[in-house]
């Protein structure tokens, strides 16, 4: 996704899978503590469903909404960590592995294991 995107502008946007099917609505955006860039989005996948985390790096934003380059099943089966809290380094690594993505350079080594990261956009700004 483009850097410089205001993460608050993503909240409430529709999200679509790689086939173009609607998978949910962006509920929250999590920022990388080191860069401040949007890194993860929590998608509300249905009225009574949980939120599913998706990576924003490989995703695109267009006039319809957020396009996530993964299949709906993979997204809905993402680990459920709840929303409204920081993602721990272990949780973030689990999400990277789930989506088959490389961990950003320095992601594991540069963050102490007891430090939370992945701030929620607009929280405590």
Backbone as CSV, one residue per row, in Angstrom:
resi,resn,N_x,N_y,N_z,CA_x,CA_y,CA_z,C_x,C_y,C_z
1,UNK,0.848,-1.180,0.000,0.000,0.000,0.000,0.889,1.237,0.000
2,UNK,0.379,2.314,-0.500,1.164,3.545,-0.585,1.495,4.050,0.811
3,UNK,2.762,4.445,0.972,3.111,5.091,2.235,2.533,6.500,2.194
4,UNK,2.315,7.060,3.341,1.738,8.400,3.393,0.216,8.388,3.429
5,UNK,-0.400,7.218,3.348,-1.851,7.122,3.430,-2.272,7.400,4.864
6,UNK,-3.254,8.276,5.037,-3.773,8.553,6.374,-4.542,7.317,6.831
7,UNK,-4.061,6.643,7.879,-4.714,5.401,8.304,-6.172,5.585,8.694
8,UNK,-6.525,6.760,9.197,-7.919,6.992,9.587,-8.841,7.000,8.374
9,UNK,-8.282,7.284,7.182,-9.103,7.293,5.972,-9.494,5.881,5.546
10,UNK,-8.848,4.876,6.101,-9.167,3.485,5.764,-10.349,2.948,6.562
11,UNK,-10.545,3.483,7.759,-11.590,2.978,8.645,-12.968,3.202,8.016
12,UNK,-13.737,2.117,7.987,-15.070,2.168,7.385,-15.090,1.820,5.905
13,UNK,-13.913,1.681,5.291,-13.854,1.328,3.871,-14.142,-0.157,3.694
14,UNK,-14.767,-0.523,2.591,-15.007,-1.921,2.270,-13.688,-2.565,1.869
15,UNK,-13.578,-3.863,2.150,-12.385,-4.623,1.783,-12.791,-5.788,0.897
16,UNK,-11.957,-6.069,-0.105,-12.231,-7.099,-1.093,-11.055,-8.061,-1.186
17,UNK,-11.347,-9.340,-1.436,-10.283,-10.328,-1.580,-9.705,-10.270,-2.993
18,UNK,-8.778,-11.190,-3.273,-8.094,-11.182,-4.565,-9.040,-11.398,-5.740
19,UNK,-10.181,-12.050,-5.511,-11.152,-12.297,-6.577,-12.148,-11.147,-6.722
20,UNK,-12.067,-10.151,-5.840,-12.978,-9.015,-5.902,-14.227,-9.164,-5.057
21,UNK,-14.327,-10.270,-4.287,-15.492,-10.468,-3.420,-15.317,-9.674,-2.126
22,UNK,-16.412,-9.060,-1.669,-16.348,-8.294,-0.429,-16.105,-9.245,0.740
23,UNK,-15.121,-8.894,1.585,-14.808,-9.725,2.743,-15.121,-9.026,4.059
24,UNK,-15.372,-7.734,4.012,-15.686,-7.026,5.239,-15.428,-5.542,5.130
25,UNK,-15.347,-4.911,6.292,-15.128,-3.476,6.398,-13.969,-3.226,7.352
26,UNK,-13.125,-2.259,7.019,-11.988,-1.936,7.875,-12.515,-1.373,9.186
27,UNK,-12.178,-2.056,10.274,-12.637,-1.687,11.603,-11.573,-0.870,12.335
28,UNK,-10.317,-1.315,12.249,-9.202,-0.617,12.887,-7.964,-0.757,12.023
29,UNK,-7.037,0.181,12.193,-5.756,0.144,11.485,-4.650,0.179,12.525
30,UNK,-3.674,-0.696,12.362,-2.544,-0.798,13.283,-1.298,-0.262,12.605
31,UNK,-0.561,0.576,13.325,0.626,1.225,12.786,1.892,0.539,13.274
32,UNK,2.909,0.571,12.433,4.224,0.089,12.832,4.818,1.129,13.765
33,UNK,5.267,0.719,14.948,5.817,1.677,15.906,7.086,2.340,15.401
34,UNK,7.882,1.624,14.637,9.153,2.179,14.163,8.950,3.244,13.087
35,UNK,7.997,3.013,12.169,7.833,3.921,11.031,6.580,4.783,11.118
36,UNK,5.582,4.324,11.868,4.305,5.035,11.924,3.418,4.748,10.729
37,UNK,3.879,3.878,9.825,3.099,3.538,8.636,2.028,2.508,8.977
38,UNK,0.886,2.564,8.272,-0.134,1.536,8.472,0.432,0.169,8.110
39,UNK,0.269,-0.807,9.008,0.841,-2.127,8.766,-0.211,-3.234,8.687
40,UNK,-1.230,-3.179,9.537,-2.283,-4.188,9.577,-3.631,-3.508,9.643
41,UNK,-4.643,-4.160,9.085,-6.020,-3.700,9.237,-6.817,-4.841,9.845
42,UNK,-7.709,-4.499,10.749,-8.657,-5.467,11.290,-9.949,-5.273,10.515
43,UNK,-10.390,-6.338,9.844,-11.608,-6.278,9.040,-12.759,-6.923,9.781
44,UNK,-13.860,-6.206,9.888,-15.083,-6.784,10.450,-15.680,-7.617,9.325
45,UNK,-15.727,-8.939,9.523,-16.105,-9.831,8.431,-17.587,-10.167,8.390
46,UNK,-18.379,-9.640,9.280,-19.813,-9.880,9.265,-20.450,-9.338,10.526
47,UNK,-21.752,-9.282,10.548,-22.475,-8.703,11.670,-22.120,-9.361,12.997
48,UNK,-22.041,-10.690,13.032,-21.741,-11.391,14.271,-20.375,-12.063,14.227
49,UNK,-19.560,-11.684,13.269,-18.251,-12.308,13.107,-17.175,-11.528,13.839
50,UNK,-16.044,-12.127,13.904,-14.880,-11.504,14.516,-14.167,-10.633,13.485
51,UNK,-13.170,-9.925,13.961,-12.317,-9.174,13.055,-11.177,-10.080,12.598
52,UNK,-10.769,-9.924,11.353,-9.640,-10.673,10.802,-8.548,-9.673,10.429
53,UNK,-7.320,-9.940,10.851,-6.205,-9.067,10.522,-5.708,-9.370,9.121
54,UNK,-5.438,-8.305,8.350,-4.846,-8.438,7.020,-3.658,-7.484,6.919
55,UNK,-2.629,-7.881,6.177,-1.467,-7.008,6.010,-1.768,-5.914,4.998
56,UNK,-1.351,-4.704,5.316,-1.601,-3.593,4.402,-0.489,-3.417,3.368
57,UNK,0.711,-3.922,3.655,1.832,-3.759,2.727,1.523,-4.211,1.311
58,UNK,1.022,-5.446,1.123,0.740,-5.907,-0.230,-0.651,-5.528,-0.740
59,UNK,-1.425,-4.806,0.062,-2.789,-4.431,-0.318,-2.790,-3.113,-1.077
60,UNK,-3.872,-2.882,-1.807,-4.030,-1.645,-2.577,-5.331,-0.960,-2.190
61,UNK,-5.321,0.345,-2.261,-6.517,1.141,-1.998,-6.946,1.772,-3.309
62,UNK,-8.215,1.558,-3.687,-8.738,2.192,-4.896,-10.096,2.805,-4.578
63,UNK,-10.824,3.227,-5.607,-12.096,3.922,-5.382,-13.155,3.026,-4.737
64,UNK,-13.070,1.707,-4.927,-14.040,0.791,-4.316,-13.717,0.510,-2.860
65,UNK,-12.429,0.498,-2.520,-12.029,0.178,-1.152,-10.658,-0.458,-1.114
66,UNK,-10.433,-1.264,-0.098,-9.148,-1.921,0.122,-9.156,-3.269,-0.584
67,UNK,-8.168,-3.482,-1.439,-8.033,-4.759,-2.154,-6.895,-5.543,-1.519
68,UNK,-7.252,-6.684,-0.926,-6.297,-7.530,-0.224,-5.956,-8.714,-1.145
69,UNK,-4.674,-8.933,-1.459,-4.317,-9.937,-2.458,-4.275,-11.378,-1.935
70,UNK,-5.269,-11.751,-1.147,-5.342,-13.094,-0.596,-6.757,-13.624,-0.768
71,UNK,-6.892,-14.951,-0.709,-8.207,-15.565,-0.825,-9.004,-15.374,0.455
72,UNK,-10.305,-15.289,0.285,-11.238,-15.066,1.395,-11.037,-16.083,2.526
73,UNK,-10.853,-17.352,2.184,-10.685,-18.395,3.196,-9.446,-18.152,4.046
74,UNK,-8.340,-17.778,3.415,-7.110,-17.502,4.159,-7.322,-16.339,5.124
75,UNK,-8.008,-15.308,4.665,-8.270,-14.132,5.501,-9.155,-14.505,6.688
76,UNK,-10.230,-15.230,6.426,-11.153,-15.599,7.511,-10.528,-16.576,8.495
77,UNK,-9.486,-17.300,8.073,-8.808,-18.243,8.965,-7.581,-17.638,9.645
78,UNK,-7.396,-16.342,9.506,-6.252,-15.675,10.149,-6.383,-15.802,11.662
79,UNK,-5.249,-15.841,12.369,-5.305,-15.910,13.836,-6.150,-14.778,14.417
80,UNK,-6.916,-15.099,15.440,-7.803,-14.133,16.081,-7.166,-13.655,17.382
81,UNK,-6.734,-12.394,17.393,-6.105,-11.822,18.584,-6.988,-10.786,19.260
82,UNK,-8.203,-10.606,18.782,-9.047,-9.551,19.311,-8.566,-8.207,18.782
83,UNK,-9.350,-7.183,18.996,-8.976,-5.852,18.524,-8.938,-4.887,19.690
84,UNK,-8.391,-3.713,19.441,-8.340,-2.681,20.460,-7.111,-2.740,21.338
85,UNK,-6.208,-3.669,21.047,-4.970,-3.804,21.820,-3.800,-3.823,20.859
86,UNK,-2.617,-3.631,21.410,-1.406,-3.777,20.607,-1.244,-5.225,20.170
87,UNK,-0.608,-5.405,19.035,-0.193,-6.741,18.628,1.188,-6.978,19.212
88,UNK,1.373,-8.098,19.856,2.695,-8.420,20.391,3.604,-8.821,19.223
89,UNK,4.908,-8.784,19.425,5.811,-9.234,18.360,5.511,-10.673,17.934
90,UNK,5.177,-11.543,18.881,4.863,-12.928,18.547,3.593,-13.020,17.700
91,UNK,2.590,-12.224,18.036,1.344,-12.228,17.277,1.584,-11.725,15.852
92,UNK,2.380,-10.686,15.745,2.660,-10.142,14.420,3.430,-11.163,13.573
93,UNK,4.391,-11.851,14.175,5.130,-12.893,13.449,4.191,-14.014,13.007
94,UNK,3.242,-14.364,13.851,2.272,-15.396,13.493,1.437,-14.961,12.290
95,UNK,1.064,-13.689,12.258,0.306,-13.180,11.111,1.148,-13.196,9.839
96,UNK,2.405,-12.768,9.923,3.280,-12.822,8.745,3.378,-14.243,8.221
97,UNK,3.561,-15.195,9.125,3.666,-16.607,8.713,2.359,-17.095,8.097
98,UNK,1.233,-16.726,8.700,-0.072,-17.146,8.187,-0.248,-16.723,6.733
99,UNK,0.153,-15.510,6.412,-0.002,-14.990,5.053,1.170,-15.330,4.140
100,UNK,2.178,-16.038,4.674,3.316,-16.429,3.854,4.183,-15.256,3.455
101,UNK,4.226,-14.233,4.292,5.004,-13.025,4.004,6.324,-13.049,4.750
102,UNK,7.309,-12.401,4.160,8.593,-12.243,4.827,8.454,-11.226,5.947
103,UNK,9.121,-11.486,7.053,9.146,-10.535,8.163,10.022,-9.368,7.731
104,UNK,9.573,-8.116,7.938,10.392,-6.970,7.551,11.776,-7.047,8.180
105,UNK,12.764,-6.554,7.457,14.138,-6.563,7.950,14.188,-5.886,9.305
106,UNK,14.763,-6.579,10.272,14.882,-6.028,11.619,13.637,-6.195,12.458
107,UNK,12.561,-6.741,11.887,11.309,-6.858,12.621,11.422,-7.679,13.886
108,UNK,12.092,-8.834,13.811,12.179,-9.687,14.986,13.341,-9.279,15.884
109,UNK,14.478,-8.969,15.281,15.675,-8.701,16.073,15.651,-7.329,16.731
110,UNK,15.007,-6.349,16.087,15.082,-4.987,16.611,14.053,-4.704,17.703
111,UNK,13.106,-5.598,17.907,12.066,-5.365,18.896,12.249,-6.301,20.070
112,UNK,12.453,-5.771,21.276,12.585,-6.648,22.443,11.339,-7.516,22.582
113,UNK,11.475,-8.762,23.037,10.341,-9.661,23.093,9.215,-9.234,24.017
114,UNK,9.474,-8.353,24.979,8.408,-7.950,25.895,7.756,-6.626,25.492
115,UNK,8.120,-6.070,24.340,7.569,-4.789,23.927,6.447,-4.985,22.922
116,UNK,5.308,-4.353,23.147,4.210,-4.413,22.192,4.467,-3.434,21.065
117,UNK,3.956,-3.768,19.889,4.000,-2.825,18.785,2.776,-3.031,17.939
118,UNK,2.589,-2.191,16.935,1.383,-2.232,16.138,0.311,-1.353,16.746
119,UNK,0.639,-0.086,17.014,-0.316,0.845,17.602,-1.571,0.949,16.748
120,UNK,-2.672,1.298,17.365,-3.922,1.527,16.655,-3.935,2.986,16.238
121,UNK,-4.286,3.234,14.986,-4.329,4.596,14.467,-5.291,5.434,15.303
122,UNK,-4.841,6.610,15.706,-5.666,7.529,16.451,-5.697,7.286,17.953
123,UNK,-5.108,6.193,18.399,-5.101,5.888,19.829,-3.919,6.546,20.497
124,UNK,-4.158,7.466,21.364,-3.097,8.114,22.119,-2.242,9.059,21.304
125,UNK,-2.732,9.501,20.155,-1.946,10.452,19.325,-1.964,11.828,19.920
